[in-house]
Amino acid sequence: MSDLLYTEEEDALRAAVRGLLDDRCDAAAVLARAETDRPHDLELWKTLAGEMGLAGLLVPERLGGQGASHREAAVVLEELGRAVAPVPYLTSAVVATQTLLACAGADTSEGEAVELLGALAAGRVIGVLAVGLSVAPGVPLTGVRHEGGALHGELTGIADATGADVLLVPAGGALYAVDTAQDGVTVTPQVSLDLTRPLATVAFDAARARVLTPDAEAAVRAGLRAGAALLASEQLGIAEWCLTETVRYTKERHQFNRPVGSFQALKHRLAQLWLEVVGVRAAARNAADALATGSADADVAASLAQSYAAPAAVHVAEEALQLHGGIGMTWEHPVHLCLKRAKADSIAFGTAGRHREALAELVDLRAP
């Protein structure tokens, strides 16, 4: 059985990422950027992906990556979640990368998928799987057709597409790579709840495409499963920040000449939140470890993680907003960024209900 405790190397990685985010990704900067038409912090992404090499954690060294595992990627996502960082790490370095790793040809170090993997691992290219953010692993994919060597159709709800250089598009059973800068590709921003992970509509009008694998279903499923499993680590980071800041605030704010955190009713609420955060940590670590070790229970671990982490992160963020009520309704405080990210994450890669249904099938405990 694997040890789910953090290793020294993972703790060192956490310290490095947190130090960078403390310097370059404070709440004021995140909010200011989110209100512009360019919400992604590409300079921060360049540092994370290129200089620190974090975009290539899941990519083997022989293919130009760091040769690490999902456990290390999960640590990075915890810290990015704490900061609600506006970078496409989950979509590019996890989902798109895992999809490419699952493509035929990646194991032989040849082909379009391998070349693209090297570019993503080095941070030169941002890749996004052109599947709606709400789509769960295993759900049938529709919306784009491949005719005459080109792609036609429209997709909605594609996360981080506005910052992508290349899209991985399933069509007609195969998976294709499409450059966003070419003619025939139109990316239109959509209004989204979470301004730090923007959504977009992507339209293809005879767009040229390069085939990556004839079996898109397996590759896309692998990418979405990795996204669902490691999303729990981002949700853990959000929940931990919300709990830590709420405890700190209730110690500092006084009412009736006492810290509000000394009132028993608030102690009970905070204790309940702590229990939920501990549960999210266990589920998230188990999911990351299952992927890292190639466990046969990886599907179970991913669905279990999202079944618990999604509603728990939302609840912790909601309670944080409530228990910060003494500061009034303010746009400047970062707690609303956390709540919006938690709410958006709660439907990403399938809702908690969808994952509970999947989990019931996986462990053969279907409803009567």
C-alpha positions as CSV (number, residue, x, y, z in Angstrom):
1,M,0.0,0.0,0.0
2,S,1.3,3.4,-0.9
3,D,2.2,6.1,1.7
4,L,-0.1,9.1,1.1
5,L,2.0,11.4,3.3
6,Y,3.9,14.1,1.5
7,T,7.6,13.3,0.8
8,E,10.5,15.7,1.4
9,E,10.7,16.4,-2.3
10,E,7.0,17.2,-2.5
11,D,7.3,19.6,0.5
12,A,10.2,21.3,-1.2
13,L,8.2,21.6,-4.4
14,R,5.3,23.1,-2.4
15,A,7.6,25.7,-0.8
16,A,9.1,26.7,-4.1
17,V,5.7,27.1,-5.8
18,R,4.1,28.9,-2.8
19,G,7.1,31.3,-2.6
20,L,6.7,32.2,-6.2
21,L,2.9,32.7,-5.9
22,D,3.3,34.8,-2.8
23,D,5.5,37.1,-4.8
24,R,3.7,37.1,-8.1
25,C,0.1,36.2,-7.6
26,D,-1.4,38.1,-4.7
27,A,-5.2,38.5,-4.6
28,A,-5.2,42.1,-5.8
29,A,-3.2,41.2,-8.9
30,V,-5.5,38.2,-9.6
31,L,-8.6,40.3,-9.3
32,A,-7.2,43.2,-11.4
33,R,-6.3,40.8,-14.2
34,A,-9.6,38.9,-14.1
35,E,-11.4,42.1,-14.9
36,T,-9.4,42.6,-18.1
37,D,-9.9,41.0,-21.5
38,R,-6.6,39.0,-20.9
39,P,-7.3,37.0,-17.6
40,H,-4.4,34.6,-18.0
41,D,-1.1,35.6,-16.4
42,L,1.2,34.4,-19.1
43,E,4.3,35.8,-17.4
44,L,3.6,33.7,-14.4
45,W,2.8,30.7,-16.6
46,K,6.2,31.2,-18.4
47,T,8.0,31.0,-15.0
48,L,6.0,28.0,-13.8
49,A,6.2,26.1,-17.0
50,G,9.5,27.1,-18.5
51,E,11.8,28.2,-15.8
52,M,10.6,25.8,-13.1
53,G,9.7,23.0,-15.5
54,L,6.3,22.3,-13.9
55,A,4.5,21.9,-17.1
56,G,6.4,18.7,-17.8
57,L,6.0,16.9,-14.5
58,L,3.8,14.2,-16.1
59,V,6.0,13.8,-19.2
60,P,8.8,11.2,-19.2
61,E,12.4,12.5,-19.4
62,R,12.9,10.8,-22.8
63,L,10.1,12.9,-24.2
64,G,11.4,16.2,-22.9
65,G,9.7,16.3,-19.5
66,Q,10.6,16.0,-15.8
67,G,9.6,12.4,-15.4
68,A,7.8,13.0,-12.1
69,S,4.3,11.8,-11.3
70,H,0.7,12.8,-10.6
71,R,1.6,13.2,-6.9
72,E,4.0,16.1,-7.7
73,A,1.5,17.6,-10.1
74,A,-1.1,17.4,-7.3
75,V,1.1,19.4,-5.0
76,V,1.4,22.1,-7.6
77,L,-2.4,22.2,-8.0
78,E,-2.9,22.6,-4.3
79,E,-0.8,25.7,-4.3
80,L,-2.4,27.1,-7.5
81,G,-5.8,26.5,-5.9
82,R,-4.8,28.4,-2.7
83,A,-3.8,31.4,-4.9
84,V,-6.7,30.9,-7.4
85,A,-3.9,31.4,-9.9
86,P,-5.0,32.4,-13.4
87,V,-2.8,30.0,-15.3
88,P,-3.8,27.0,-17.5
89,Y,-1.9,24.4,-15.5
90,L,-4.8,21.9,-15.0
91,T,-6.0,22.2,-18.6
92,S,-2.6,22.1,-20.4
93,A,-0.1,20.4,-18.0
94,V,-2.5,17.8,-16.8
95,V,-5.5,17.2,-19.1
96,A,-4.0,17.9,-22.5
97,T,-0.7,16.3,-21.5
98,Q,-2.4,13.1,-20.2
99,T,-4.5,12.9,-23.3
100,L,-1.3,13.1,-25.5
101,L,0.4,10.5,-23.3
102,A,-2.5,8.1,-24.0
103,C,-2.3,8.7,-27.7
104,A,-0.9,5.9,-29.9
105,G,2.7,6.7,-30.8
106,A,3.7,8.3,-27.5
107,D,5.2,5.0,-26.2
108,T,7.4,4.7,-29.3
109,S,8.8,8.3,-29.1
110,E,7.6,9.2,-32.5
111,G,4.7,10.9,-34.2
112,E,2.8,14.1,-33.8
113,A,1.7,13.4,-30.2
114,V,5.3,13.1,-29.0
115,E,6.4,16.3,-30.7
116,L,3.5,18.2,-29.2
117,L,4.2,16.7,-25.7
118,G,7.7,18.1,-25.8
119,A,6.4,21.5,-26.7
120,L,3.9,21.4,-23.8
121,A,6.4,20.1,-21.4
122,A,8.8,22.9,-22.2
123,G,6.1,25.6,-21.8
124,R,6.5,26.7,-25.4
125,V,2.9,25.8,-26.2
126,I,-0.3,25.8,-24.2
127,G,-2.6,22.9,-25.2
128,V,-6.2,22.5,-24.3
129,L,-8.5,19.5,-24.8
130,A,-11.5,20.8,-26.8
131,V,-14.1,19.2,-24.6
132,G,-16.6,21.2,-22.5
133,L,-15.3,21.7,-18.9
134,S,-18.5,20.0,-17.5
135,V,-18.0,16.8,-19.5
136,A,-17.2,13.7,-17.3
137,P,-14.9,10.9,-18.3
138,G,-16.7,8.3,-20.5
139,V,-19.4,10.7,-21.7
140,P,-20.0,10.4,-25.5
141,L,-18.4,13.3,-27.4
142,T,-20.2,15.2,-30.2
143,G,-20.1,18.6,-31.9
144,V,-17.3,18.4,-34.5
145,R,-17.1,16.5,-37.7
146,H,-14.1,15.7,-39.9
147,E,-14.8,16.1,-43.6
148,G,-12.4,16.5,-46.5
149,G,-9.3,16.7,-44.3
150,A,-10.7,19.6,-42.2
151,L,-12.8,20.1,-39.1
152,H,-16.3,21.7,-39.0
153,G,-18.5,22.4,-36.0
154,E,-18.8,24.3,-32.8
155,L,-18.0,23.6,-29.1
156,T,-18.9,25.5,-26.0
157,G,-17.6,25.8,-22.5
158,I,-13.9,25.1,-23.4
159,A,-11.8,26.1,-20.4
160,D,-8.7,28.2,-21.1
161,A,-9.2,28.1,-24.9
162,T,-8.6,31.9,-25.1
163,G,-5.0,31.3,-24.0
164,A,-4.4,28.1,-26.0
165,D,-1.9,27.7,-28.9
166,V,-3.2,24.3,-29.9
167,L,-6.5,22.5,-29.4
168,L,-6.9,18.7,-29.1
169,V,-10.2,18.0,-30.9
170,P,-12.0,14.7,-30.9
171,A,-14.0,14.2,-34.2
172,G,-15.2,11.2,-36.0
173,G,-13.6,8.8,-33.5
174,A,-10.1,10.3,-34.0
175,L,-8.2,13.0,-32.1
176,Y,-6.8,15.9,-34.0
177,A,-4.4,18.8,-33.2
178,V,-5.5,22.3,-34.4
179,D,-3.5,25.5,-34.1
180,T,-5.8,28.3,-32.8
181,A,-4.0,31.0,-34.8
182,Q,-4.9,29.5,-38.2
183,D,-7.7,30.4,-40.5
184,G,-10.9,28.6,-39.9
185,V,-10.6,28.6,-36.1
186,T,-12.6,31.2,-34.0
187,V,-12.3,31.4,-30.2
188,T,-15.0,33.6,-28.6
189,P,-15.0,34.3,-24.9
190,Q,-18.0,33.3,-22.9
191,V,-19.3,34.8,-19.7
192,S,-18.2,32.6,-16.9
193,L,-18.6,32.5,-13.1
194,D,-15.0,31.9,-12.5
195,L,-13.1,34.8,-14.1
196,T,-9.7,33.2,-13.4
197,R,-10.5,30.2,-15.6
198,P,-12.3,31.6,-18.6
199,L,-14.5,29.6,-20.9
200,A,-14.9,30.1,-24.6
201,T,-16.9,28.9,-27.6
202,V,-14.7,27.4,-30.3
203,A,-15.9,27.2,-33.9
204,F,-14.2,25.3,-36.8
205,D,-14.9,26.3,-40.4
206,A,-12.8,24.0,-42.6
207,A,-9.9,24.2,-40.1
208,R,-6.8,22.2,-41.0
209,A,-6.1,19.4,-38.5
210,R,-3.3,17.0,-37.8
211,V,-4.3,13.5,-36.6
212,L,-2.9,12.4,-33.3
213,T,-4.6,9.0,-32.8
214,P,-7.4,7.1,-34.5
215,D,-8.8,6.2,-31.0
216,A,-9.9,9.5,-29.4
217,E,-12.2,7.8,-26.9
218,A,-9.5,6.2,-24.9
219,A,-7.2,9.2,-25.0
220,V,-9.9,11.7,-24.0
221,R,-11.1,9.4,-21.2
222,A,-7.5,9.3,-19.8
223,G,-7.2,13.0,-20.0
224,L,-10.6,13.7,-18.3
225,R,-10.0,11.1,-15.6
226,A,-6.7,12.8,-14.7
227,G,-8.4,16.1,-14.7
228,A,-11.1,14.9,-12.3
229,A,-8.7,13.2,-10.0
230,L,-6.2,16.1,-9.8
231,L,-9.0,18.7,-9.6
232,A,-9.5,17.4,-6.1
233,S,-6.1,18.7,-5.2
234,E,-7.0,22.2,-6.5
235,Q,-10.2,22.0,-4.4
236,L,-8.1,21.0,-1.4
237,G,-5.9,24.1,-1.9
238,I,-9.0,26.3,-2.1
239,A,-10.6,24.8,1.0
240,E,-7.4,25.0,3.1
241,W,-6.9,28.7,2.3
242,C,-10.5,29.4,3.2
243,L,-10.3,27.6,6.5
244,T,-6.9,29.1,7.5
245,E,-8.0,32.7,6.7
246,T,-11.3,32.2,8.4
247,V,-9.7,30.9,11.6
248,R,-7.3,33.8,11.5
249,Y,-10.1,36.4,11.0
250,T,-12.3,35.0,13.8
251,K,-9.3,35.3,16.2
252,E,-8.8,38.9,15.2
253,R,-12.3,40.2,15.0
254,H,-13.9,41.2,18.4
255,Q,-17.5,41.4,19.3
256,F,-18.8,42.1,22.9
257,N,-15.1,42.6,23.8
258,R,-14.3,39.0,22.8
259,P,-12.8,37.4,19.7
260,V,-15.7,36.1,17.7
261,G,-13.9,32.8,17.3
262,S,-14.2,32.2,21.0
263,F,-18.0,31.7,20.7
264,Q,-18.9,28.0,20.9
265,A,-21.2,28.1,17.9
266,L,-18.4,29.4,15.6
267,K,-16.0,26.8,17.1
268,H,-18.3,24.0,16.1
269,R,-18.7,25.4,12.6
270,L,-14.9,25.7,12.2
271,A,-14.3,22.3,13.6
272,Q,-16.7,20.8,11.1
273,L,-14.9,22.6,8.3
274,W,-11.6,21.2,9.5
275,L,-13.0,17.7,9.3
276,E,-14.2,18.3,5.8
277,V,-10.8,19.7,4.7
278,V,-9.1,16.6,6.2
279,G,-11.5,14.4,4.2
280,V,-10.7,16.3,1.0
281,R,-7.0,15.9,1.6
282,A,-7.3,12.1,2.0
283,A,-9.5,11.7,-1.1
284,A,-7.2,14.0,-3.2
285,R,-4.0,12.3,-2.1
286,N,-5.5,8.9,-2.8
287,A,-6.6,9.9,-6.3
288,A,-3.2,11.4,-7.2
289,D,-1.4,8.3,-5.9
290,A,-3.7,5.9,-7.8
291,L,-2.8,7.7,-11.0
292,A,0.9,7.9,-10.1
293,T,1.1,4.1,-9.4
294,G,-1.1,3.0,-12.3
295,S,-3.5,1.4,-9.8
296,A,-6.4,-0.7,-11.1
297,D,-8.6,1.4,-8.8
298,A,-7.7,4.7,-10.4
299,D,-11.3,5.2,-11.8
300,V,-12.7,4.5,-8.4
301,A,-10.3,6.9,-6.7
302,A,-11.0,9.7,-9.2
303,S,-14.8,9.4,-8.8
304,L,-14.5,9.0,-5.0
305,A,-12.4,12.2,-4.9
306,Q,-14.8,14.3,-6.9
307,S,-17.9,12.9,-5.1
308,Y,-16.5,14.2,-1.8
309,A,-14.2,17.1,-2.7
310,A,-16.5,19.1,-5.0
311,P,-19.3,19.8,-2.5
312,A,-16.9,20.0,0.5
313,A,-14.8,22.8,-1.2
314,V,-18.0,24.7,-2.0
315,H,-19.2,24.4,1.6
316,V,-15.9,25.5,3.1
317,A,-15.8,28.5,0.8
318,E,-19.4,29.4,1.5
319,E,-18.8,29.2,5.3
320,A,-15.7,31.4,4.8
321,L,-17.7,34.1,3.1
322,Q,-20.4,33.9,5.9
323,L,-17.9,34.0,8.7
324,H,-16.1,37.0,7.2
325,G,-19.4,38.8,7.3
326,G,-18.1,41.4,9.7
327,I,-16.0,43.0,7.0
328,G,-19.0,43.8,5.0
329,M,-19.7,43.0,1.3
330,T,-16.5,43.8,-0.5
331,W,-15.1,43.0,-3.9
332,E,-11.5,43.5,-2.8
333,H,-11.4,40.6,-0.4
334,P,-10.2,37.4,-2.1
335,V,-12.8,35.0,-0.5
336,H,-15.2,35.6,-3.4
337,L,-12.6,34.4,-5.9
338,C,-12.3,31.2,-3.9
339,L,-16.0,30.7,-3.8
340,K,-16.4,31.2,-7.5
341,R,-13.5,28.8,-8.3
342,A,-15.0,26.2,-6.0
343,K,-18.5,26.6,-7.6
344,A,-17.1,26.3,-11.1
345,D,-14.9,23.3,-10.1
346,S,-18.0,21.6,-8.7
347,I,-19.3,20.9,-12.2
348,A,-15.9,20.4,-13.9
349,F,-15.3,17.0,-15.3
350,G,-18.7,15.9,-14.1
351,T,-20.8,16.8,-11.1
352,A,-20.5,15.0,-7.7
353,G,-23.8,13.3,-8.5
354,R,-22.4,12.0,-11.9
355,H,-19.4,10.7,-10.1
356,R,-21.5,9.0,-7.4
357,E,-23.4,7.2,-10.2
358,A,-20.1,6.2,-11.8
359,L,-18.8,5.0,-8.5
360,A,-21.9,2.9,-7.8
361,E,-21.3,1.1,-11.2
362,L,-17.6,0.6,-10.5
363,V,-18.1,-1.0,-7.1
364,D,-21.3,-2.8,-8.1
365,L,-23.6,-1.0,-5.6
366,R,-26.3,0.3,-7.9
367,A,-29.4,1.9,-6.6
368,P,-32.4,-0.6,-6.5
